[in-house]
Amino acid sequence: MGFNVKNVIIFGHIQFITDESLAIKEVRAIAMKYFDRVYADEKIKKSMKYIQILQLTIDNMTVKLVNES
């Protein structure tokens, strides 16, 4: 019996991450999935002034499931 997510609706609050060290940490976590650390750190250092990180706090979430089996 397999289920696949068909639709997700999220209600919550979103806010900007203004702490630069936390923002760099989050950007690095994403970048490390695609690049080596030296390259990622170099690009992050050059690009941080153009990047905004948002944090979503989920209050309620509904999921519509479809049975694919």
PyMOL Python script that loads the backbone (N, CA, C, O; Angstrom):
from pymol import cmd

cmd.read_pdbstr("""\
ATOM      1  N   MET A   1       0.851  -1.171   0.000  1.00  0.00           N
ATOM      2  CA  MET A   1       0.000   0.000   0.000  1.00  0.00           C
ATOM      3  C   MET A   1       0.895   1.233   0.000  1.00  0.00           C
ATOM      4  O   MET A   1       1.552   1.516   1.002  1.00  0.00           O
ATOM      5  N   GLY A   2       0.932   1.974  -1.113  1.00  0.00           N
ATOM      6  CA  GLY A   2       1.785   3.151  -1.195  1.00  0.00           C
ATOM      7  C   GLY A   2       0.972   4.425  -1.288  1.00  0.00           C
ATOM      8  O   GLY A   2      -0.059   4.474  -1.959  1.00  0.00           O
ATOM      9  N   PHE A   3       1.442   5.445  -0.614  1.00  0.00           N
ATOM     10  CA  PHE A   3       0.786   6.746  -0.662  1.00  0.00           C
ATOM     11  C   PHE A   3       1.758   7.778  -1.202  1.00  0.00           C
ATOM     12  O   PHE A   3       2.938   7.774  -0.851  1.00  0.00           O
ATOM     13  N   ASN A   4       1.268   8.653  -2.047  1.00  0.00           N
ATOM     14  CA  ASN A   4       2.049   9.774  -2.542  1.00  0.00           C
ATOM     15  C   ASN A   4       1.330  11.069  -2.199  1.00  0.00           C
ATOM     16  O   ASN A   4       0.104  11.144  -2.271  1.00  0.00           O
ATOM     17  N   VAL A   5       2.087  12.078  -1.830  1.00  0.00           N
ATOM     18  CA  VAL A   5       1.492  13.374  -1.518  1.00  0.00           C
ATOM     19  C   VAL A   5       1.006  14.002  -2.812  1.00  0.00           C
ATOM     20  O   VAL A   5       1.746  14.070  -3.794  1.00  0.00           O
ATOM     21  N   LYS A   6      -0.211  14.451  -2.813  1.00  0.00           N
ATOM     22  CA  LYS A   6      -0.806  15.095  -3.978  1.00  0.00           C
ATOM     23  C   LYS A   6      -0.840  16.611  -3.808  1.00  0.00           C
ATOM     24  O   LYS A   6      -0.614  17.350  -4.766  1.00  0.00           O
ATOM     25  N   ASN A   7      -1.122  17.072  -2.593  1.00  0.00           N
ATOM     26  CA  ASN A   7      -1.294  18.498  -2.367  1.00  0.00           C
ATOM     27  C   ASN A   7      -1.010  18.802  -0.900  1.00  0.00           C
ATOM     28  O   ASN A   7      -1.445  18.064  -0.016  1.00  0.00           O
ATOM     29  N   VAL A   8      -0.286  19.878  -0.640  1.00  0.00           N
ATOM     30  CA  VAL A   8       0.013  20.303   0.730  1.00  0.00           C
ATOM     31  C   VAL A   8      -0.364  21.768   0.870  1.00  0.00           C
ATOM     32  O   VAL A   8       0.001  22.593   0.032  1.00  0.00           O
ATOM     33  N   ILE A   9      -1.095  22.090   1.930  1.00  0.00           N
ATOM     34  CA  ILE A   9      -1.439  23.478   2.254  1.00  0.00           C
ATOM     35  C   ILE A   9      -0.898  23.766   3.640  1.00  0.00           C
ATOM     36  O   ILE A   9      -1.151  23.020   4.585  1.00  0.00           O
ATOM     37  N   ILE A  10      -0.144  24.864   3.755  1.00  0.00           N
ATOM     38  CA  ILE A  10       0.492  25.228   5.019  1.00  0.00           C
ATOM     39  C   ILE A  10       0.015  26.607   5.446  1.00  0.00           C
ATOM     40  O   ILE A  10      -0.020  27.541   4.644  1.00  0.00           O
ATOM     41  N   PHE A  11      -0.353  26.724   6.719  1.00  0.00           N
ATOM     42  CA  PHE A  11      -0.660  28.006   7.341  1.00  0.00           C
ATOM     43  C   PHE A  11       0.375  28.251   8.425  1.00  0.00           C
ATOM     44  O   PHE A  11       0.707  27.349   9.195  1.00  0.00           O
ATOM     45  N   GLY A  12       0.879  29.466   8.480  1.00  0.00           N
ATOM     46  CA  GLY A  12       1.881  29.760   9.492  1.00  0.00           C
ATOM     47  C   GLY A  12       2.364  31.188   9.412  1.00  0.00           C
ATOM     48  O   GLY A  12       1.718  32.058   8.828  1.00  0.00           O
ATOM     49  N   HIS A  13       3.508  31.403  10.010  1.00  0.00           N
ATOM     50  CA  HIS A  13       4.116  32.733  10.051  1.00  0.00           C
ATOM     51  C   HIS A  13       5.492  32.663   9.411  1.00  0.00           C
ATOM     52  O   HIS A  13       6.227  31.690   9.583  1.00  0.00           O
ATOM     53  N   ILE A  14       5.826  33.707   8.671  1.00  0.00           N
ATOM     54  CA  ILE A  14       7.123  33.747   8.021  1.00  0.00           C
ATOM     55  C   ILE A  14       7.845  35.008   8.475  1.00  0.00           C
ATOM     56  O   ILE A  14       7.240  36.068   8.639  1.00  0.00           O
ATOM     57  N   GLN A  15       9.151  34.870   8.674  1.00  0.00           N
ATOM     58  CA  GLN A  15       9.940  36.030   9.098  1.00  0.00           C
ATOM     59  C   GLN A  15      11.318  35.974   8.457  1.00  0.00           C
ATOM     60  O   GLN A  15      11.824  34.901   8.128  1.00  0.00           O
ATOM     61  N   PHE A  16      11.916  37.150   8.285  1.00  0.00           N
ATOM     62  CA  PHE A  16      13.270  37.236   7.764  1.00  0.00           C
ATOM     63  C   PHE A  16      14.257  36.837   8.849  1.00  0.00           C
ATOM     64  O   PHE A  16      14.074  37.180  10.017  1.00  0.00           O
ATOM     65  N   ILE A  17      15.292  36.121   8.473  1.00  0.00           N
ATOM     66  CA  ILE A  17      16.396  35.851   9.390  1.00  0.00           C
ATOM     67  C   ILE A  17      17.348  37.028   9.263  1.00  0.00           C
ATOM     68  O   ILE A  17      17.968  37.221   8.217  1.00  0.00           O
ATOM     69  N   THR A  18      17.466  37.815  10.324  1.00  0.00           N
ATOM     70  CA  THR A  18      18.305  39.015  10.291  1.00  0.00           C
ATOM     71  C   THR A  18      19.683  38.779  10.894  1.00  0.00           C
ATOM     72  O   THR A  18      20.587  39.592  10.698  1.00  0.00           O
ATOM     73  N   ASP A  19      19.857  37.690  11.618  1.00  0.00           N
ATOM     74  CA  ASP A  19      21.158  37.344  12.188  1.00  0.00           C
ATOM     75  C   ASP A  19      22.049  36.821  11.059  1.00  0.00           C
ATOM     76  O   ASP A  19      21.798  35.745  10.515  1.00  0.00           O
ATOM     77  N   GLU A  20      23.091  37.585  10.708  1.00  0.00           N
ATOM     78  CA  GLU A  20      23.924  37.238   9.557  1.00  0.00           C
ATOM     79  C   GLU A  20      24.624  35.894   9.721  1.00  0.00           C
ATOM     80  O   GLU A  20      24.746  35.143   8.754  1.00  0.00           O
ATOM     81  N   SER A  21      25.083  35.583  10.921  1.00  0.00           N
ATOM     82  CA  SER A  21      25.776  34.302  11.117  1.00  0.00           C
ATOM     83  C   SER A  21      24.817  33.125  10.923  1.00  0.00           C
ATOM     84  O   SER A  21      25.209  32.098  10.370  1.00  0.00           O
ATOM     85  N   LEU A  22      23.583  33.261  11.365  1.00  0.00           N
ATOM     86  CA  LEU A  22      22.581  32.211  11.154  1.00  0.00           C
ATOM     87  C   LEU A  22      22.228  32.098   9.672  1.00  0.00           C
ATOM     88  O   LEU A  22      22.074  30.994   9.151  1.00  0.00           O
ATOM     89  N   ALA A  23      22.101  33.230   8.999  1.00  0.00           N
ATOM     90  CA  ALA A  23      21.794  33.219   7.568  1.00  0.00           C
ATOM     91  C   ALA A  23      22.907  32.526   6.784  1.00  0.00           C
ATOM     92  O   ALA A  23      22.629  31.723   5.893  1.00  0.00           O
ATOM     93  N   ILE A  24      24.156  32.830   7.107  1.00  0.00           N
ATOM     94  CA  ILE A  24      25.291  32.191   6.436  1.00  0.00           C
ATOM     95  C   ILE A  24      25.273  30.687   6.686  1.00  0.00           C
ATOM     96  O   ILE A  24      25.539  29.902   5.777  1.00  0.00           O
ATOM     97  N   LYS A  25      24.961  30.288   7.910  1.00  0.00           N
ATOM     98  CA  LYS A  25      24.896  28.861   8.248  1.00  0.00           C
ATOM     99  C   LYS A  25      23.844  28.145   7.399  1.00  0.00           C
ATOM    100  O   LYS A  25      24.088  27.046   6.901  1.00  0.00           O
ATOM    101  N   GLU A  26      22.683  28.766   7.238  1.00  0.00           N
ATOM    102  CA  GLU A  26      21.600  28.151   6.468  1.00  0.00           C
ATOM    103  C   GLU A  26      21.930  28.102   4.977  1.00  0.00           C
ATOM    104  O   GLU A  26      21.653  27.104   4.311  1.00  0.00           O
ATOM    105  N   VAL A  27      22.519  29.175   4.455  1.00  0.00           N
ATOM    106  CA  VAL A  27      22.906  29.188   3.044  1.00  0.00           C
ATOM    107  C   VAL A  27      23.986  28.139   2.791  1.00  0.00           C
ATOM    108  O   VAL A  27      23.947  27.442   1.778  1.00  0.00           O
ATOM    109  N   ARG A  28      24.936  28.026   3.696  1.00  0.00           N
ATOM    110  CA  ARG A  28      26.009  27.035   3.554  1.00  0.00           C
ATOM    111  C   ARG A  28      25.431  25.615   3.536  1.00  0.00           C
ATOM    112  O   ARG A  28      25.881  24.773   2.760  1.00  0.00           O
ATOM    113  N   ALA A  29      24.439  25.351   4.386  1.00  0.00           N
ATOM    114  CA  ALA A  29      23.829  24.017   4.431  1.00  0.00           C
ATOM    115  C   ALA A  29      23.215  23.649   3.081  1.00  0.00           C
ATOM    116  O   ALA A  29      23.300  22.500   2.649  1.00  0.00           O
ATOM    117  N   ILE A  30      22.600  24.622   2.419  1.00  0.00           N
ATOM    118  CA  ILE A  30      22.032  24.370   1.094  1.00  0.00           C
ATOM    119  C   ILE A  30      23.146  24.212   0.062  1.00  0.00           C
ATOM    120  O   ILE A  30      23.120  23.286  -0.749  1.00  0.00           O
ATOM    121  N   ALA A  31      24.121  25.117   0.095  1.00  0.00           N
ATOM    122  CA  ALA A  31      25.204  25.111  -0.897  1.00  0.00           C
ATOM    123  C   ALA A  31      26.035  23.833  -0.832  1.00  0.00           C
ATOM    124  O   ALA A  31      26.514  23.354  -1.860  1.00  0.00           O
ATOM    125  N   MET A  32      26.209  23.281   0.358  1.00  0.00           N
ATOM    126  CA  MET A  32      27.048  22.092   0.516  1.00  0.00           C
ATOM    127  C   MET A  32      26.435  20.853  -0.154  1.00  0.00           C
ATOM    128  O   MET A  32      27.127  19.857  -0.362  1.00  0.00           O
ATOM    129  N   LYS A  33      25.152  20.915  -0.488  1.00  0.00           N
ATOM    130  CA  LYS A  33      24.534  19.807  -1.211  1.00  0.00           C
ATOM    131  C   LYS A  33      25.001  19.761  -2.663  1.00  0.00           C
ATOM    132  O   LYS A  33      24.915  18.720  -3.315  1.00  0.00           O
ATOM    133  N   TYR A  34      25.499  20.901  -3.172  1.00  0.00           N
ATOM    134  CA  TYR A  34      25.827  21.002  -4.589  1.00  0.00           C
ATOM    135  C   TYR A  34      27.293  21.323  -4.878  1.00  0.00           C
ATOM    136  O   TYR A  34      27.780  21.040  -5.973  1.00  0.00           O
ATOM    137  N   PHE A  35      28.005  21.914  -3.904  1.00  0.00           N
ATOM    138  CA  PHE A  35      29.367  22.380  -4.141  1.00  0.00           C
ATOM    139  C   PHE A  35      30.279  21.959  -2.997  1.00  0.00           C
ATOM    140  O   PHE A  35      29.810  21.647  -1.903  1.00  0.00           O
ATOM    141  N   ASP A  36      31.595  21.953  -3.257  1.00  0.00           N
ATOM    142  CA  ASP A  36      32.530  21.695  -2.168  1.00  0.00           C
ATOM    143  C   ASP A  36      32.608  22.933  -1.273  1.00  0.00           C
ATOM    144  O   ASP A  36      32.198  24.022  -1.674  1.00  0.00           O
ATOM    145  N   ARG A  37      33.133  22.759  -0.067  1.00  0.00           N
ATOM    146  CA  ARG A  37      33.098  23.821   0.944  1.00  0.00           C
ATOM    147  C   ARG A  37      33.862  25.076   0.518  1.00  0.00           C
ATOM    148  O   ARG A  37      33.386  26.190   0.741  1.00  0.00           O
ATOM    149  N   VAL A  38      35.035  24.912  -0.087  1.00  0.00           N
ATOM    150  CA  VAL A  38      35.837  26.074  -0.484  1.00  0.00           C
ATOM    151  C   VAL A  38      35.086  26.916  -1.511  1.00  0.00           C
ATOM    152  O   VAL A  38      35.000  28.137  -1.375  1.00  0.00           O
ATOM    153  N   TYR A  39      34.545  26.266  -2.534  1.00  0.00           N
ATOM    154  CA  TYR A  39      33.801  26.982  -3.571  1.00  0.00           C
ATOM    155  C   TYR A  39      32.548  27.626  -2.978  1.00  0.00           C
ATOM    156  O   TYR A  39      32.246  28.783  -3.273  1.00  0.00           O
ATOM    157  N   ALA A  40      31.823  26.887  -2.150  1.00  0.00           N
ATOM    158  CA  ALA A  40      30.598  27.408  -1.544  1.00  0.00           C
ATOM    159  C   ALA A  40      30.893  28.625  -0.679  1.00  0.00           C
ATOM    160  O   ALA A  40      30.196  29.635  -0.779  1.00  0.00           O
ATOM    161  N   ASP A  41      31.919  28.542   0.171  1.00  0.00           N
ATOM    162  CA  ASP A  41      32.252  29.671   1.046  1.00  0.00           C
ATOM    163  C   ASP A  41      32.655  30.900   0.248  1.00  0.00           C
ATOM    164  O   ASP A  41      32.318  32.025   0.619  1.00  0.00           O
ATOM    165  N   GLU A  42      33.374  30.689  -0.845  1.00  0.00           N
ATOM    166  CA  GLU A  42      33.788  31.808  -1.699  1.00  0.00           C
ATOM    167  C   GLU A  42      32.569  32.507  -2.303  1.00  0.00           C
ATOM    168  O   GLU A  42      32.484  33.735  -2.290  1.00  0.00           O
ATOM    169  N   LYS A  43      31.641  31.735  -2.824  1.00  0.00           N
ATOM    170  CA  LYS A  43      30.439  32.302  -3.441  1.00  0.00           C
ATOM    171  C   LYS A  43      29.514  32.932  -2.403  1.00  0.00           C
ATOM    172  O   LYS A  43      28.906  33.970  -2.665  1.00  0.00           O
ATOM    173  N   ILE A  44      29.405  32.317  -1.237  1.00  0.00           N
ATOM    174  CA  ILE A  44      28.565  32.871  -0.173  1.00  0.00           C
ATOM    175  C   ILE A  44      29.105  34.223   0.264  1.00  0.00           C
ATOM    176  O   ILE A  44      28.339  35.171   0.438  1.00  0.00           O
ATOM    177  N   LYS A  45      30.405  34.318   0.442  1.00  0.00           N
ATOM    178  CA  LYS A  45      31.024  35.571   0.875  1.00  0.00           C
ATOM    179  C   LYS A  45      30.724  36.699  -0.114  1.00  0.00           C
ATOM    180  O   LYS A  45      30.454  37.828   0.296  1.00  0.00           O
ATOM    181  N   LYS A  46      30.771  36.397  -1.406  1.00  0.00           N
ATOM    182  CA  LYS A  46      30.508  37.404  -2.435  1.00  0.00           C
ATOM    183  C   LYS A  46      29.022  37.740  -2.562  1.00  0.00           C
ATOM    184  O   LYS A  46      28.676  38.850  -2.968  1.00  0.00           O
ATOM    185  N   SER A  47      28.151  36.809  -2.225  1.00  0.00           N
ATOM    186  CA  SER A  47      26.731  36.943  -2.544  1.00  0.00           C
ATOM    187  C   SER A  47      25.821  37.274  -1.370  1.00  0.00           C
ATOM    188  O   SER A  47      24.653  37.591  -1.595  1.00  0.00           O
ATOM    189  N   MET A  48      26.293  37.216  -0.134  1.00  0.00           N
ATOM    190  CA  MET A  48      25.405  37.363   1.028  1.00  0.00           C
ATOM    191  C   MET A  48      24.636  38.677   1.035  1.00  0.00           C
ATOM    192  O   MET A  48      23.519  38.727   1.551  1.00  0.00           O
ATOM    193  N   LYS A  49      25.202  39.737   0.479  1.00  0.00           N
ATOM    194  CA  LYS A  49      24.479  41.013   0.492  1.00  0.00           C
ATOM    195  C   LYS A  49      23.247  40.979  -0.413  1.00  0.00           C
ATOM    196  O   LYS A  49      22.389  41.856  -0.320  1.00  0.00           O
ATOM    197  N   TYR A  50      23.153  39.975  -1.286  1.00  0.00           N
ATOM    198  CA  TYR A  50      22.016  39.846  -2.192  1.00  0.00           C
ATOM    199  C   TYR A  50      21.027  38.763  -1.761  1.00  0.00           C
ATOM    200  O   TYR A  50      19.998  38.571  -2.409  1.00  0.00           O
ATOM    201  N   ILE A  51      21.328  38.063  -0.684  1.00  0.00           N
ATOM    202  CA  ILE A  51      20.529  36.912  -0.262  1.00  0.00           C
ATOM    203  C   ILE A  51      19.684  37.265   0.957  1.00  0.00           C
ATOM    204  O   ILE A  51      20.168  37.892   1.899  1.00  0.00           O
ATOM    205  N   GLN A  52      18.416  36.856   0.930  1.00  0.00           N
ATOM    206  CA  GLN A  52      17.546  36.970   2.096  1.00  0.00           C
ATOM    207  C   GLN A  52      17.038  35.571   2.436  1.00  0.00           C
ATOM    208  O   GLN A  52      16.605  34.824   1.559  1.00  0.00           O
ATOM    209  N   ILE A  53      17.097  35.234   3.712  1.00  0.00           N
ATOM    210  CA  ILE A  53      16.641  33.933   4.179  1.00  0.00           C
ATOM    211  C   ILE A  53      15.354  34.140   4.978  1.00  0.00           C
ATOM    212  O   ILE A  53      15.272  35.026   5.829  1.00  0.00           O
ATOM    213  N   LEU A  54      14.366  33.319   4.692  1.00  0.00           N
ATOM    214  CA  LEU A  54      13.087  33.380   5.391  1.00  0.00           C
ATOM    215  C   LEU A  54      12.905  32.114   6.218  1.00  0.00           C
ATOM    216  O   LEU A  54      13.320  31.027   5.817  1.00  0.00           O
ATOM    217  N   GLN A  55      12.280  32.276   7.376  1.00  0.00           N
ATOM    218  CA  GLN A  55      11.973  31.143   8.244  1.00  0.00           C
ATOM    219  C   GLN A  55      10.462  31.002   8.328  1.00  0.00           C
ATOM    220  O   GLN A  55       9.760  31.955   8.667  1.00  0.00           O
ATOM    221  N   LEU A  56       9.968  29.817   8.019  1.00  0.00           N
ATOM    222  CA  LEU A  56       8.540  29.534   8.083  1.00  0.00           C
ATOM    223  C   LEU A  56       8.254  28.712   9.328  1.00  0.00           C
ATOM    224  O   LEU A  56       8.804  27.625   9.507  1.00  0.00           O
ATOM    225  N   THR A  57       7.389  29.238  10.186  1.00  0.00           N
ATOM    226  CA  THR A  57       6.915  28.508  11.357  1.00  0.00           C
ATOM    227  C   THR A  57       5.523  27.985  11.018  1.00  0.00           C
ATOM    228  O   THR A  57       4.593  28.767  10.819  1.00  0.00           O
ATOM    229  N   ILE A  58       5.382  26.676  10.953  1.00  0.00           N
ATOM    230  CA  ILE A  58       4.122  26.059  10.541  1.00  0.00           C
ATOM    231  C   ILE A  58       3.171  25.982  11.729  1.00  0.00           C
ATOM    232  O   ILE A  58       3.503  25.420  12.773  1.00  0.00           O
ATOM    233  N   ASP A  59       1.973  26.560  11.553  1.00  0.00           N
ATOM    234  CA  ASP A  59       0.921  26.471  12.565  1.00  0.00           C
ATOM    235  C   ASP A  59      -0.030  25.313  12.264  1.00  0.00           C
ATOM    236  O   ASP A  59      -0.484  24.620  13.175  1.00  0.00           O
ATOM    237  N   ASN A  60      -0.326  25.109  10.981  1.00  0.00           N
ATOM    238  CA  ASN A  60      -1.251  24.060  10.578  1.00  0.00           C
ATOM    239  C   ASN A  60      -0.873  23.602   9.169  1.00  0.00           C
ATOM    240  O   ASN A  60      -0.493  24.411   8.323  1.00  0.00           O
ATOM    241  N   MET A  61      -0.982  22.298   8.932  1.00  0.00           N
ATOM    242  CA  MET A  61      -0.650  21.761   7.620  1.00  0.00           C
ATOM    243  C   MET A  61      -1.643  20.658   7.280  1.00  0.00           C
ATOM    244  O   MET A  61      -1.924  19.786   8.103  1.00  0.00           O
ATOM    245  N   THR A  62      -2.171  20.705   6.060  1.00  0.00           N
ATOM    246  CA  THR A  62      -3.051  19.644   5.590  1.00  0.00           C
ATOM    247  C   THR A  62      -2.429  19.021   4.348  1.00  0.00           C
ATOM    248  O   THR A  62      -1.801  19.707   3.541  1.00  0.00           O
ATOM    249  N   VAL A  63      -2.611  17.720   4.208  1.00  0.00           N
ATOM    250  CA  VAL A  63      -2.035  16.979   3.092  1.00  0.00           C
ATOM    251  C   VAL A  63      -3.126  16.123   2.461  1.00  0.00           C
ATOM    252  O   VAL A  63      -3.848  15.405   3.154  1.00  0.00           O
ATOM    253  N   LYS A  64      -3.236  16.207   1.154  1.00  0.00           N
ATOM    254  CA  LYS A  64      -4.154  15.340   0.413  1.00  0.00           C
ATOM    255  C   LYS A  64      -3.326  14.173  -0.115  1.00  0.00           C
ATOM    256  O   LYS A  64      -2.355  14.375  -0.844  1.00  0.00           O
ATOM    257  N   LEU A  65      -3.708  12.962   0.251  1.00  0.00           N
ATOM    258  CA  LEU A  65      -2.972  11.770  -0.158  1.00  0.00           C
ATOM    259  C   LEU A  65      -3.736  11.012  -1.240  1.00  0.00           C
ATOM    260  O   LEU A  65      -4.967  10.980  -1.253  1.00  0.00           O
ATOM    261  N   VAL A  66      -2.978  10.410  -2.138  1.00  0.00           N
ATOM    262  CA  VAL A  66      -3.558   9.593  -3.191  1.00  0.00           C
ATOM    263  C   VAL A  66      -2.930   8.209  -3.098  1.00  0.00           C
ATOM    264  O   VAL A  66      -1.707   8.085  -3.025  1.00  0.00           O
ATOM    265  N   ASN A  67      -3.749   7.181  -3.102  1.00  0.00           N
ATOM    266  CA  ASN A  67      -3.248   5.812  -3.073  1.00  0.00           C
ATOM    267  C   ASN A  67      -2.841   5.421  -4.485  1.00  0.00           C
ATOM    268  O   ASN A  67      -3.688   5.293  -5.370  1.00  0.00           O
ATOM    269  N   GLU A  68      -1.542   5.231  -4.694  1.00  0.00           N
ATOM    270  CA  GLU A  68      -1.001   4.929  -6.021  1.00  0.00           C
ATOM    271  C   GLU A  68      -0.813   3.440  -6.259  1.00  0.00           C
ATOM    272  O   GLU A  68      -0.306   3.056  -7.313  1.00  0.00           O
ATOM    273  N   SER A  69      -1.200   2.593  -5.324  1.00  0.00           N
ATOM    274  CA  SER A  69      -0.960   1.155  -5.511  1.00  0.00           C
ATOM    275  C   SER A  69      -2.074   0.466  -6.254  1.00  0.00           C
ATOM    276  O   SER A  69      -2.008  -0.742  -6.483  1.00  0.00           O
TER     277      SER A  69
END
""", "prot")
cmd.dss("prot")
cmd.show_as("cartoon", "prot")
cmd.util.cbc("prot")
cmd.orient("prot")
